[in-house]
């Protein structure tokens, strides 16, 4: 039974099987409703407004239009809609670019159905979401303090940058303590301080903010 409080989802992808697969996943969950789907950009923008969708799930290509072009149009015409990108692209620079454009979540197509559901729930709570496969992507070494954008108002010590990089790798406080030869309690204090400096609500928020501020890079 559908409710007015269901999360209304719009699926935009040029591939029929992708759209059908996503519809099957969402339809099996209570509190989710696929209100429409589309394979071309012009139709997508009009339908999103008509259906009052809460979340737009954007696939790899929409009739030859790139994800970046699609996001640019969505953000310009529908700036308050939540956007979740479902892609095969593991180019970290592209991911960061999309996040800087205002995308709320990014999941790779090899992520499982639970992460797709988690992604929608998370961005509806006003948070950003990376699937686990994105967080596992190999990163380039962290930038030194002298390389950090001078326009940033956030100032970190060398130790904080080191811990920030290890957090971005998904390590626990104990694992970071083992690598840095400091106590887990001290690591926890650094983590808490970093959360405050970046106004982050969780580790994913922290990593995204750190990437945007050029303290760490994929």
PyMOL commands that set and color helices and strands:
alter all, ss='L'
color gray80, all
select helices_A, chain A and resi 16-27+41-51+67-77+92-100+113-124+132-135+145-147+158-168+173-180+184-197+203-212
alter helices_A, ss='H'
color red, helices_A
select strands_A, chain A and resi 7-12+32-38+55-58+82-87+105-108+129-130
alter strands_A, ss='S'
color yellow, strands_A
deselect
rebuild
show_as cartoon
